[in-house]
Amino acid sequence: TYSIELRKVCDLYGRDEVENWFKSYNLEDYLTQEQITVLSKENIWTKEKLAKMIVDHYYMREIGFETPALFRHYAKVTMQEIMEGYLLKIYTKFLEYDPLSSVDYTETYTRNIEGESGSEGSSNSTSSSNSSGFNINQDTPQNQITKESLLNGSYASNSSGQETETEVNDETTTSQTGKSKTIETYEHTMKGDNGVVVTNQYLVREFREIANNFNLEIIKDLNTLFMGLY
């Protein structure tokens, strides 16, 4: 006897510890955070589920190393090596898309039209007028009284005078500015068949090949960790 079965390794280290050997890799080393979110959506695929499947599959198989310590080392190393290639494939499996649609895109065109209009104007007008009048009454006229003599102090029974001068300046300025903006949007969406002769049966077959069982492939790739005879 050169080896022991995996179930006995679980008895020595505990099943939880043995499963940890098969999930000793970080998703962040191979995927972006956005890809990890898609991968773990609705808890469909997890490292924990895969590790449990591996231990269940090889539970009665003999490990291919002389000691459990060697098996633990190579189990971790092998998982890190093969998961680098499988994680992107597993990620693409869970992308949401219509398998029967070969075209799905939208084109959007937007055009902005801006305009500005304005007008300015001014007007000026000036007008002036002068008027004057002077009335003199004298009961006993001895000589002629003029406006100038009356202003110098000559006598008259009564007198009245009026002088007016008017000047009007009018200036008017007007200004008007207006702006206009127009946005035109055109959207074209195409979804479905792009005209290439591809049947739905062909698309379904292609989808099935993409959405294969990667967990089973990973389990088969780990067969080198165990004895070939069982």
Phi, psi and chi 1 to 4 in degrees:
 res  aa     phi    psi   chi1   chi2   chi3   chi4
   1 THR       -  120.4  -59.8      -      -      -
   2 TYR  -111.1   -7.6  -64.0   98.5      -      -
   3 SER  -148.3  175.4 -178.7      -      -      -
   4 ILE  -130.5  160.6   60.2  175.3      -      -
   5 GLU   -76.2  157.4  -63.2  174.2  -12.7      -
   6 LEU   -62.9  -31.6 -176.7   61.1      -      -
   7 ARG   -63.8  -32.7   62.8 -175.1  178.5   90.4
   8 LYS   -74.3  -31.1  -66.5 -177.0  179.1  179.5
   9 VAL   -64.4  -37.9  177.6      -      -      -
  10 CYS   -64.8  -34.6  -68.0      -      -      -
  11 ASP   -67.6  -34.5  -67.5  -22.0      -      -
  12 LEU   -74.8  -45.5  -67.9  173.9      -      -
  13 TYR  -104.7  -14.8  -68.3   89.7      -      -
  14 GLY    94.4  139.7      -      -      -      -
  15 ARG   -63.8  -38.7  176.8  167.8  177.9  135.1
  16 ASP   -59.4  -40.3  -68.6  -19.8      -      -
  17 GLU   -66.5  -41.8  176.7   62.0   22.2      -
  18 VAL   -64.3  -40.3  174.2      -      -      -
  19 GLU   -64.3  -32.0  -70.5 -176.3    1.5      -
  20 ASN   -63.1  -30.1  -74.4  -25.4      -      -
  21 TRP   -62.8  -31.0  -58.7  -15.3      -      -
  22 PHE   -92.9    4.8  -66.2   99.9      -      -
  23 LYS  -131.6   28.3   54.6 -175.9  178.2 -177.5
  24 SER   -87.4   61.9 -179.8      -      -      -
  25 TYR  -151.2  151.7   54.1   92.3      -      -
  26 ASN  -103.5  129.1  -63.8  -39.0      -      -
  27 LEU   -63.4  -30.5  -62.7  179.3      -      -
  28 GLU   -65.0  -19.7  -66.5   80.9    2.1      -
  29 ASP   -76.0  -15.9  -65.8  -21.7      -      -
  30 TYR  -125.5  -20.7  -46.7  106.7      -      -
  31 LEU  -129.8  156.0  -59.2  173.7      -      -
  32 THR   -79.4  168.3   64.5      -      -      -
  33 GLN   -65.0  -35.9 -172.1   58.6   48.8      -
  34 GLU   -64.5  -40.7 -178.0  179.7   -3.4      -
  35 GLN   -67.2  -37.2  -68.4  172.0  -27.3      -
  36 ILE   -64.3  -37.8  -66.2  174.3      -      -
  37 THR   -63.5  -42.3  -58.4      -      -      -
  38 VAL   -65.2  -40.5  173.6      -      -      -
  39 LEU   -65.6  -39.3 -171.0   62.4      -      -
  40 SER   -93.9   10.7   59.1      -      -      -
  41 LYS   -62.9  131.4 -175.5  179.0  179.7 -179.1
  42 GLU    58.6   16.9  -61.6  179.3    0.0      -
  43 ASN    58.2   35.7 -157.9   30.7      -      -
  44 ILE   -74.5  -44.1  -63.6  176.2      -      -
  45 TRP  -126.8  132.0 -176.2   94.3      -      -
  46 THR  -142.6  159.4   61.3      -      -      -
  47 LYS   -62.2  -35.7  -64.2 -165.8  -58.1 -177.8
  48 GLU   -64.1  -42.5  -70.6   72.1   21.3      -
  49 LYS   -64.6  -42.3  -71.5 -177.3  178.8 -179.4
  50 LEU   -63.6  -44.2  176.1   59.1      -      -
  51 ALA   -62.4  -39.0      -      -      -      -
  52 LYS   -65.2  -41.0 -177.9  178.7 -177.9  -58.1
  53 MET   -63.0  -38.5  -68.2  176.6   61.9      -
  54 ILE   -64.1  -47.9  -66.6  172.0      -      -
  55 VAL   -65.2  -40.5  174.0      -      -      -
  56 ASP   -62.8  -40.6  -72.0  -21.7      -      -
  57 HIS   -67.0  -40.7 -177.0   84.5      -      -
  58 TYR  -104.2   18.7  -68.3  105.7      -      -
  59 TYR   -59.5  -37.7 -166.4   68.7      -      -
  60 MET   -99.6    7.3  -56.0  -59.5  -64.8      -
  61 ARG   -89.8  150.9  -69.0  -79.3  -60.9  -84.2
  62 GLU   -84.7  136.6  -67.8 -177.7   -5.8      -
  63 ILE   -69.4  150.8   62.0  175.6      -      -
  64 GLY   -93.1   28.7      -      -      -      -
  65 PHE  -136.5  159.2  -59.8   89.8      -      -
  66 GLU   -69.8  -32.2  -63.8  178.8   -3.0      -
  67 THR  -130.9  154.1   63.8      -      -      -
  68 PRO   -61.7  -29.1  -25.6   35.0      -      -
  69 ALA   -64.8  -42.0      -      -      -      -
  70 LEU   -64.2  -41.5  -75.8  173.0      -      -
  71 PHE   -61.5  -41.9  174.8   78.3      -      -
  72 ARG   -60.5  -44.7  174.7 -179.7   59.1 -171.6
  73 HIS   -61.5  -49.5  171.0   74.5      -      -
  74 TYR   -74.9  -24.2  -76.3  103.6      -      -
  75 ALA   -65.6  -43.8      -      -      -      -
  76 LYS   -66.1  -45.9  -66.8 -179.4  178.2 -179.8
  77 VAL   -63.6  -45.0  171.5      -      -      -
  78 THR   -64.2  -39.5  -54.7      -      -      -
  79 MET   -63.5  -41.1  -74.9  -60.7  -62.8      -
  80 GLN   -64.9  -36.6  -67.4  172.3    2.3      -
  81 GLU   -71.2  -44.9  -68.1  173.9  -10.8      -
  82 ILE   -81.2  -27.7   66.7  175.9      -      -
  83 MET   -72.7  -23.2  -69.3  -49.2  -66.9      -
  84 GLU   -61.0  -35.1 -177.5  176.3    4.2      -
  85 GLY   -87.0  -24.7      -      -      -      -
  86 TYR   -90.7  -27.2  -86.0  104.4      -      -
  87 LEU   -64.2  -39.5  -79.2  173.6      -      -
  88 LEU   -65.6  -37.2  -79.7  176.6      -      -
  89 LYS   -64.5  -42.5  -64.1  179.4 -178.8  179.8
  90 ILE   -64.2  -38.1  -63.0  172.9      -      -
  91 TYR   -61.5  -46.1  159.9   72.1      -      -
  92 THR   -65.4  -24.9   57.3      -      -      -
  93 LYS   -64.2  -31.6  175.5 -178.9  177.7  179.7
  94 PHE   -99.3    8.3  -66.6  102.3      -      -
  95 LEU   -68.7  138.3  -70.0  176.6      -      -
  96 GLU   -88.6  120.3  -64.3 -178.8   -1.5      -
  97 TYR  -159.3  164.0   61.5   93.6      -      -
  98 ASP   -89.7  113.6 -175.0    0.0      -      -
  99 PRO   -67.9  -16.4   25.5  -34.3      -      -
 100 LEU   -98.7    7.5  -60.0 -178.7      -      -
 101 SER  -116.2  125.6  178.1      -      -      -
 102 SER  -100.8   -9.7   57.4      -      -      -
 103 VAL  -136.0  132.4  175.6      -      -      -
 104 ASP  -158.4   91.7 -173.9    3.5      -      -
 105 TYR  -149.3  158.6   72.3   91.9      -      -
 106 THR  -132.2  131.8  -60.5      -      -      -
 107 GLU  -111.1  131.7  -64.1  177.4  -19.5      -
 108 THR  -127.1  127.2  -58.5      -      -      -
 109 TYR  -118.2  133.8  -58.1   93.2      -      -
 110 THR  -129.5  130.5  -58.6      -      -      -
 111 ARG  -125.2  128.6 -176.9  174.4   66.6  167.1
 112 ASN  -105.3  129.2  -65.0  -30.5      -      -
 113 ILE  -120.6  120.2  -56.9  174.5      -      -
 114 GLU  -123.3  139.7  -63.5 -173.9    6.9      -
 115 GLY  -140.6  158.2      -      -      -      -
 116 GLU  -141.5  132.8 -177.2  174.2  -15.3      -
 117 SER  -133.6  148.5   61.0      -      -      -
 118 GLY  -161.1  160.0      -      -      -      -
 119 SER  -146.4  144.7   61.5      -      -      -
 120 GLU  -135.4  147.6  -65.3 -176.4   -0.1      -
 121 GLY  -157.9  155.3      -      -      -      -
 122 SER  -147.5  151.5   62.6      -      -      -
 123 SER  -143.7  144.6   60.7      -      -      -
 124 ASN  -131.9  140.7  -63.2  -58.6      -      -
 125 SER  -145.5  141.9   62.1      -      -      -
 126 THR  -135.2  135.1  -57.6      -      -      -
 127 SER  -141.6  148.8   62.0      -      -      -
 128 SER  -145.7  151.2   62.1      -      -      -
 129 SER  -148.1  144.9   61.1      -      -      -
 130 ASN  -129.2  141.6  -65.8  -64.6      -      -
 131 SER  -148.6  144.0   62.9      -      -      -
 132 SER  -147.0  152.9   62.7      -      -      -
 133 GLY  -157.7  148.3      -      -      -      -
 134 PHE  -149.3  126.2 -156.3   84.7      -      -
 135 ASN  -117.5  134.0  -63.9  -37.6      -      -
 136 ILE  -128.6  131.7  -59.2  173.8      -      -
 137 ASN  -123.7  135.2  -67.7  -37.0      -      -
 138 GLN  -138.8  128.3 -173.5  175.9   15.2      -
 139 ASP   -73.6  -43.2  -66.6  -22.5      -      -
 140 THR  -121.4   80.8   56.5      -      -      -
 141 PRO   -71.4  131.4   24.8  -30.8      -      -
 142 GLN  -111.0  -34.2  -66.6  180.0   -5.2      -
 143 ASN  -147.6  169.7   53.7   10.7      -      -
 144 GLN   -75.6  131.3 -175.3  178.8    5.1      -
 145 ILE  -103.9  128.1  -62.7  178.1      -      -
 146 THR  -108.7  173.5   64.1      -      -      -
 147 LYS   -63.2  -39.3  173.3 -176.3  175.5 -178.4
 148 GLU   -67.7  -41.7  -72.2   75.1   10.2      -
 149 SER   -68.1  -35.3   61.6      -      -      -
 150 LEU   -65.6  -39.6 -176.3   64.3      -      -
 151 LEU   -67.3  -23.8  -67.3  175.6      -      -
 152 ASN   -86.6   -1.2  -69.7  -31.7      -      -
 153 GLY   115.0    4.8      -      -      -      -
 154 SER   -66.5  157.3  -61.4      -      -      -
 155 TYR   -90.3  146.0  170.2   78.0      -      -
 156 ALA  -155.0  150.0      -      -      -      -
 157 SER   -59.2  -52.2  -61.7      -      -      -
 158 ASN  -153.7  154.2   57.7   72.8      -      -
 159 SER  -149.0  154.1   63.5      -      -      -
 160 SER  -145.6  143.7   63.0      -      -      -
 161 GLY  -144.4  152.4      -      -      -      -
 162 GLN  -151.2  130.6 -178.4 -179.7    5.0      -
 163 GLU  -133.5  130.1  -67.8 -172.6   31.5      -
 164 THR  -130.7  146.9   60.4      -      -      -
 165 GLU  -143.4  125.2 -177.9  176.1  -10.6      -
 166 THR  -125.1  134.8  -56.7      -      -      -
 167 GLU  -138.2  126.2 -177.0  175.4   -4.6      -
 168 VAL  -121.5  125.1  178.1      -      -      -
 169 ASN  -114.7  128.4  -66.7  -44.2      -      -
 170 ASP  -128.9  124.1 -176.4   15.0      -      -
 171 GLU  -132.2  126.5 -177.9  176.4   -7.8      -
 172 THR  -129.0  132.1  -56.8      -      -      -
 173 THR  -127.3  131.2  -59.1      -      -      -
 174 THR  -124.7  144.8   60.8      -      -      -
 175 SER  -146.0  138.1  176.4      -      -      -
 176 GLN  -146.4  128.8 -176.9  178.0    0.7      -
 177 THR  -131.9  138.7  -57.8      -      -      -
 178 GLY  -138.7  145.8      -      -      -      -
 179 LYS  -125.9  148.4  -67.8 -175.6  178.0 -179.4
 180 SER  -137.1  146.3   62.6      -      -      -
 181 LYS  -141.9  132.3 -177.5  176.2 -177.3 -179.8
 182 THR  -130.0  131.6  -56.7      -      -      -
 183 ILE  -118.2  122.4  -60.9  177.1      -      -
 184 GLU  -112.8  129.4  -63.3  179.1   -2.8      -
 185 THR  -124.3  131.0  -59.1      -      -      -
 186 TYR  -125.0  128.5  167.6   77.2      -      -
 187 GLU  -127.3  132.0 -176.1  174.3  -75.3      -
 188 HIS  -126.0  123.7  172.7   69.3      -      -
 189 THR  -120.3  133.9  -59.1      -      -      -
 190 MET  -129.7  126.7  178.8  178.0  -68.6      -
 191 LYS  -146.2  138.4 -175.4  176.0 -178.2  179.6
 192 GLY   122.7 -123.7      -      -      -      -
 193 ASP  -100.4  132.6 -171.1   -0.7      -      -
 194 ASN   -89.0   10.8   62.0   -7.4      -      -
 195 GLY    98.5  -11.9      -      -      -      -
 196 VAL   -74.3  139.1  179.6      -      -      -
 197 VAL   -75.5   91.2 -178.9      -      -      -
 198 VAL  -134.0  123.1  177.9      -      -      -
 199 THR   -79.7  159.0   63.4      -      -      -
 200 ASN   -64.7  -32.6  -71.6  -17.8      -      -
 201 GLN   -63.2  -38.3  -69.8   79.1    3.9      -
 202 TYR   -65.1  -42.8  175.5   81.9      -      -
 203 LEU   -64.7  -38.8  -65.8  175.1      -      -
 204 VAL   -64.2  -41.6  170.1      -      -      -
 205 ARG   -63.7  -41.8 -174.6  173.6   67.4 -108.0
 206 GLU   -62.9  -39.7  -70.8  -70.1  -41.4      -
 207 PHE   -65.0  -40.1  175.5   73.9      -      -
 208 ARG   -65.6  -35.7  -72.3  173.6  178.0  173.0
 209 GLU   -68.1  -34.3  -68.4  179.4   -0.1      -
 210 ILE   -73.0  -41.6  -64.4  174.0      -      -
 211 ALA   -89.2   46.9      -      -      -      -
 212 ASN   -81.8  178.5   55.8   -2.5      -      -
 213 ASN   -89.4   94.2 -169.6  -16.1      -      -
 214 PHE   -70.5  -28.0  -69.9  113.4      -      -
 215 ASN   -61.6  -40.4  -74.8  -17.0      -      -
 216 LEU   -67.1  -37.1 -176.7   57.5      -      -
 217 GLU   -64.9  -39.8  -67.7 -175.4    9.4      -
 218 ILE   -63.5  -42.7  -65.1  171.6      -      -
 219 ILE   -61.2  -41.6  -68.9  173.6      -      -
 220 LYS   -66.2  -35.5  -69.2 -179.7  178.5  179.5
 221 ASP   -67.4  -20.8  -71.8  -14.5      -      -
 222 LEU   -84.9    2.8  -66.3  174.3      -      -
 223 ASN   -62.7  -23.5 -170.1   57.1      -      -
 224 THR   -69.8  -12.2   55.1      -      -      -
 225 LEU   -82.5   -7.0  -62.8  175.5      -      -
 226 PHE  -123.5  162.4  -60.1   87.1      -      -
 227 MET   -63.8  145.5  -63.4  -69.7  -70.2      -
 228 GLY   -75.9  -19.5      -      -      -      -
 229 LEU  -106.9  132.0  -61.8  176.2      -      -
 230 TYR  -157.9      -   57.1   94.2      -      -
